[in-house]
Amino acid sequence: MHSKYHKNFLKFDNLIDNCIKYFETSGENFVVGNRNNIKLFKVEDLILNIKSFKKPNLINKIAYKYFRKSKAKRSFEYATILLEKGIGTPSPIAYFENFDALGLNESYYVSEHLDCDLTYRELVETDYPDAENILRQFTRFSYDLHQNGIEFMDHSPGNTLIKNNGDGKYFFYLVDLNRMKFHESMSFEMRMNNLRRLTPRKDMIVIMSNEYAKVSGESEKSVFETLWAMTSDFQEKFSRKKRLKKQFQFWKK
């Protein structure tokens, strides 16, 4: 098993090694997904969030050994870059890779668990208190990402954790980090395209466009028209994909 620890957490290496070793039979389930599982482990005064990635197919096993970094390694490295740039994400602790003769077999990403008050999804699906204020602060957070040249490929409703600071201010933390691109600069179209997956609600797009225009100096009309067109196109394709999937499942019965 290959592993790498963040220097701030080296003192816990033996304890965390045991969490990985007994991952299947210990820990508390946090997310049980079709592809990846997340469990929580208590190590002294730390709560660890350990993500176990789905075992790759044969082609990806080989690719992750010779040609591409594993999702676990990318998550660890990208989290480190985000923190260096002042962007919120749970503290990276370690990653683990288990290779067999063919290639990557298992991989894990370990971060410090963060208790949040909500995710962006609650803004989309509920009448959350102080929603407009949160949405405007989130838009400024997204603008900061773009100013830092960070293209978060999975910028979607469940991947931003939000903590209430209690004085009308909120802190934002990105999770599910393994798909990112880093640029010297991002064009207007790239920025709008990066926001297209966040909400199907036009009222939210109106607020986000207003705030993004304020901080960027772009025309509010241009921001809204571009973002709404890209959002509508994404939602249409997403709905079509869901319909096709249902039809396929029907005919499989």
Buried (B, 14 or more C-beta within 10 A) or exposed (E): EEBEBBEEBEEBEEBBBEBBEEBEEEBEEBEEEEEBBBBBBEBEEBBBBBBBBBEBEEEBBBBBBEEEBBBBBBBBBBBBBBBEBEBBBBBBBBBBBBBEEEBBBBBBBBBBBBEBBBBBBBBBEEEBEEBEEBBBBBBBBBBBBBBBBBBBBBBBBEBBBBBBEEEEEBBBBBBBBBBBEEEEEBEEEBBBBBBBBBBBBEEBBBBBBBBBBBBBEBEBEEBBEBBBEBBBEBBEEEEEEEEEEEEEEEEEE
